[in-house]
Amino acid sequence: SFELWAEEGSPPVQTLLVRRDAPLVDALRLPNSSHVIVATAQDIQALAQNGARQRHATLLGTFDAITGIAARTDGSALLIAGSQRGEEGIWELPLE
């Protein structure tokens, strides 16, 4: 399995954010938000914390292949590099 951990606070406390069977391609924390975005080779999910140890995952999109993700500096959109319907490129996914 593949894991993503966060380290915060002083003294640092480690928190397991996600554990997946599929490898993670990329991950980022949205600016000014507690949401973490994770990407596997074919899907993107937003993780929101619902308490001390519970996280809720929301599927944001699926692609033929994902090679990387980035967020606009204001957190208003995700940029996804990869391929979709046989076309390679960079897609913008607006966030609310």
Backbone as CSV, one residue per row, in Angstrom:
resi,resn,N_x,N_y,N_z,CA_x,CA_y,CA_z,C_x,C_y,C_z
1,SER,0.839,-1.188,0.000,0.000,0.000,0.000,0.883,1.250,0.000
2,PHE,0.297,2.385,-0.392,0.993,3.664,-0.470,0.340,4.619,0.513
3,GLU,1.157,5.360,1.258,0.650,6.237,2.308,1.134,7.670,2.107
4,LEU,0.305,8.609,2.586,0.662,10.019,2.596,0.464,10.516,4.021
5,TRP,1.516,11.105,4.592,1.498,11.591,5.960,1.696,13.103,5.980
6,ALA,1.136,13.768,6.989,1.366,15.197,7.218,2.034,15.347,8.578
7,GLU,2.881,16.349,8.690,3.538,16.637,9.960,3.262,18.093,10.288
8,GLU,2.616,18.332,11.433,2.244,19.692,11.817,2.459,19.898,13.298
9,GLY,2.569,21.175,13.665,2.631,21.544,15.069,4.025,21.551,15.643
10,SER,4.095,21.935,16.901,5.341,21.949,17.632,5.067,21.477,19.050
11,PRO,5.540,20.346,19.453,6.389,19.433,18.681,5.601,18.811,17.532
12,PRO,6.318,18.393,16.478,5.645,17.840,15.298,4.830,16.590,15.617
13,VAL,3.630,16.572,15.063,2.750,15.408,15.195,2.465,14.894,13.793
14,GLN,2.704,13.605,13.584,2.445,13.008,12.278,1.032,12.454,12.225
15,THR,0.360,12.696,11.071,-1.004,12.230,10.858,-1.072,11.520,9.515
16,LEU,-1.615,10.311,9.512,-1.819,9.591,8.259,-2.989,10.231,7.528
17,LEU,-2.746,10.729,6.308,-3.798,11.371,5.531,-4.545,10.366,4.660
18,VAL,-3.809,9.457,4.031,-4.452,8.518,3.117,-3.570,7.286,2.942
19,ARG,-4.223,6.148,2.766,-3.546,4.897,2.431,-4.292,4.305,1.238
20,ARG,-3.575,4.012,0.173,-4.187,3.495,-1.054,-3.437,2.258,-1.527
21,ASP,-4.153,1.402,-2.252,-3.511,0.263,-2.897,-2.754,0.717,-4.140
22,ALA,-3.300,1.704,-4.840,-2.672,2.223,-6.060,-1.642,3.291,-5.692
23,PRO,-0.533,3.361,-6.423,0.471,4.398,-6.148,-0.113,5.802,-6.303
24,LEU,0.348,6.718,-5.471,-0.032,8.123,-5.591,0.910,8.797,-6.576
25,VAL,0.334,9.523,-7.530,1.125,10.247,-8.527,1.573,11.593,-7.966
26,ASP,0.667,12.257,-7.227,0.960,13.592,-6.728,-0.005,13.915,-5.593
27,ALA,0.348,14.890,-4.779,-0.526,15.351,-3.692,-0.176,16.793,-3.373
28,LEU,-1.185,17.540,-2.905,-0.949,18.924,-2.499,-2.023,19.348,-1.510
29,ARG,-1.682,20.350,-0.716,-2.660,20.964,0.194,-3.079,22.272,-0.455
30,LEU,-4.392,22.485,-0.548,-4.891,23.720,-1.154,-4.525,24.917,-0.292
31,PRO,-4.161,26.045,-0.928,-3.829,27.255,-0.167,-5.003,27.690,0.714
32,ASN,-4.712,28.081,1.942,-5.711,28.582,2.888,-6.851,27.594,3.111
33,SER,-6.530,26.303,3.124,-7.555,25.274,3.269,-6.974,24.079,3.999
34,SER,-7.845,23.291,4.609,-7.394,22.051,5.234,-7.538,20.872,4.274
35,HIS,-8.052,21.135,3.069,-8.234,20.067,2.089,-6.911,19.650,1.454
36,VAL,-6.750,18.346,1.309,-5.596,17.780,0.625,-6.108,17.116,-0.644
37,ILE,-5.438,17.355,-1.756,-5.806,16.762,-3.039,-4.780,15.669,-3.342
38,VAL,-5.262,14.472,-3.666,-4.376,13.375,-4.029,-4.755,12.871,-5.415
39,ALA,-3.737,12.465,-6.165,-3.967,11.934,-7.506,-3.294,10.576,-7.630
40,THR,-4.036,9.614,-8.182,-3.457,8.348,-8.602,-3.261,8.456,-10.108
41,ALA,-2.912,7.382,-10.747,-2.677,7.412,-12.192,-3.931,7.767,-12.975
42,GLN,-5.142,7.605,-12.350,-6.370,7.846,-13.103,-7.448,8.639,-12.386
43,ASP,-7.281,8.956,-11.098,-8.320,9.753,-10.453,-7.736,10.778,-9.490
44,ILE,-8.570,11.796,-9.217,-8.205,12.872,-8.299,-9.276,12.930,-7.222
45,GLN,-8.827,12.987,-5.951,-9.763,13.065,-4.833,-9.372,14.206,-3.911
46,ALA,-10.390,14.811,-3.299,-10.180,15.810,-2.252,-10.430,15.124,-0.922
47,LEU,-9.526,15.321,0.031,-9.670,14.752,1.365,-9.984,15.872,2.342
48,ALA,-11.056,15.694,3.111,-11.439,16.664,4.131,-11.505,15.937,5.462
49,GLN,-10.980,16.567,6.487,-10.990,15.950,7.803,-12.340,16.174,8.472
50,ASN,-12.929,15.079,8.976,-14.229,15.131,9.656,-14.076,14.757,11.116
51,GLY,-13.084,15.260,11.776,-12.836,14.903,13.166,-11.380,14.526,13.325
52,ALA,-11.031,14.066,14.514,-9.634,13.798,14.829,-9.007,12.758,13.916
53,ARG,-9.722,11.705,13.583,-9.108,10.637,12.801,-9.893,10.239,11.561
54,GLN,-11.021,10.864,11.319,-11.835,10.494,10.169,-11.615,11.478,9.030
55,ARG,-11.496,10.934,7.826,-11.354,11.760,6.629,-12.423,11.351,5.631
56,HIS,-12.916,12.329,4.932,-13.924,12.092,3.904,-13.278,12.360,2.556
57,ALA,-13.371,11.400,1.627,-12.785,11.555,0.288,-13.894,11.828,-0.720
58,THR,-13.684,12.824,-1.568,-14.620,13.169,-2.632,-13.903,13.051,-3.970
59,LEU,-14.451,12.257,-4.866,-13.878,12.103,-6.200,-14.107,13.386,-6.988
60,LEU,-13.034,13.987,-7.493,-13.131,15.227,-8.267,-13.114,14.974,-9.766
61,GLY,-12.486,13.883,-10.192,-12.429,13.598,-11.620,-11.631,12.354,-11.921
62,THR,-11.863,11.811,-13.107,-11.113,10.666,-13.592,-10.540,10.997,-14.971
63,PHE,-9.375,10.451,-15.259,-8.669,10.693,-16.508,-8.134,9.370,-17.036
64,ASP,-7.755,9.344,-18.301,-7.098,8.161,-18.854,-5.750,7.966,-18.162
65,ALA,-5.036,9.069,-17.950,-3.745,9.044,-17.263,-3.483,10.408,-16.648
66,ILE,-2.945,10.417,-15.428,-2.580,11.661,-14.745,-1.085,11.603,-14.459
67,THR,-0.372,12.666,-14.846,1.064,12.714,-14.600,1.445,13.729,-13.531
68,GLY,0.531,14.652,-13.191,0.817,15.628,-12.147,-0.355,16.562,-11.924
69,ILE,-0.368,17.193,-10.748,-1.404,18.177,-10.420,-0.745,19.384,-9.771
70,ALA,-1.398,20.532,-9.898,-0.972,21.763,-9.241,-2.229,22.566,-8.953
71,ALA,-2.116,23.521,-8.038,-3.248,24.398,-7.719,-2.884,25.827,-8.079
72,ARG,-3.880,26.596,-8.512,-3.671,28.036,-8.689,-3.287,28.605,-7.324
73,THR,-2.508,29.662,-7.309,-2.015,30.208,-6.040,-3.138,30.665,-5.113
74,ASP,-4.299,31.014,-5.672,-5.433,31.421,-4.835,-6.335,30.242,-4.471
75,GLY,-5.999,29.032,-4.930,-6.781,27.843,-4.609,-8.084,27.731,-5.367
76,SER,-8.282,28.544,-6.407,-9.559,28.554,-7.123,-9.717,27.424,-8.133
77,ALA,-8.612,26.774,-8.491,-8.686,25.714,-9.501,-7.498,24.780,-9.391
78,LEU,-7.705,23.560,-9.865,-6.625,22.593,-10.008,-6.193,22.558,-11.465
79,LEU,-4.917,22.335,-11.693,-4.389,22.101,-13.026,-3.938,20.649,-13.059
80,ILE,-4.428,19.902,-14.041,-4.161,18.471,-14.139,-3.423,18.194,-15.439
81,ALA,-2.236,17.612,-15.352,-1.473,17.213,-16.532,-1.717,15.729,-16.768
82,GLY,-1.999,15.372,-18.015,-2.226,13.974,-18.330,-2.920,13.806,-19.657
83,SER,-3.718,12.742,-19.760,-4.463,12.515,-20.997,-5.913,12.160,-20.680
84,GLN,-6.771,12.590,-21.584,-8.210,12.377,-21.450,-8.785,12.183,-22.854
85,ARG,-9.533,11.099,-23.023,-10.143,10.772,-24.321,-9.115,10.792,-25.463
86,GLY,-7.911,10.289,-25.173,-6.873,10.202,-26.188,-6.094,11.475,-26.444
87,GLU,-6.417,12.566,-25.741,-5.727,13.840,-25.908,-4.847,14.128,-24.715
88,GLU,-3.564,14.466,-24.977,-2.667,14.865,-23.900,-2.731,16.373,-23.717
89,GLY,-2.610,16.809,-22.464,-2.633,18.242,-22.226,-2.715,18.572,-20.753
90,ILE,-3.090,19.816,-20.478,-3.305,20.297,-19.114,-4.735,20.804,-19.027
91,TRP,-5.464,20.292,-18.058,-6.863,20.676,-17.859,-6.981,21.490,-16.584
92,GLU,-7.935,22.415,-16.587,-8.216,23.217,-15.402,-9.552,22.757,-14.824
93,LEU,-9.545,22.483,-13.522,-10.750,22.077,-12.814,-11.079,23.135,-11.783
94,PRO,-12.097,23.991,-12.034,-12.469,25.019,-11.056,-12.931,24.382,-9.742
95,LEU,-12.572,25.018,-8.626,-12.984,24.544,-7.303,-13.895,25.584,-6.675
96,GLU,-14.862,25.118,-5.915,-15.799,26.045,-5.235,-15.335,26.356,-3.856
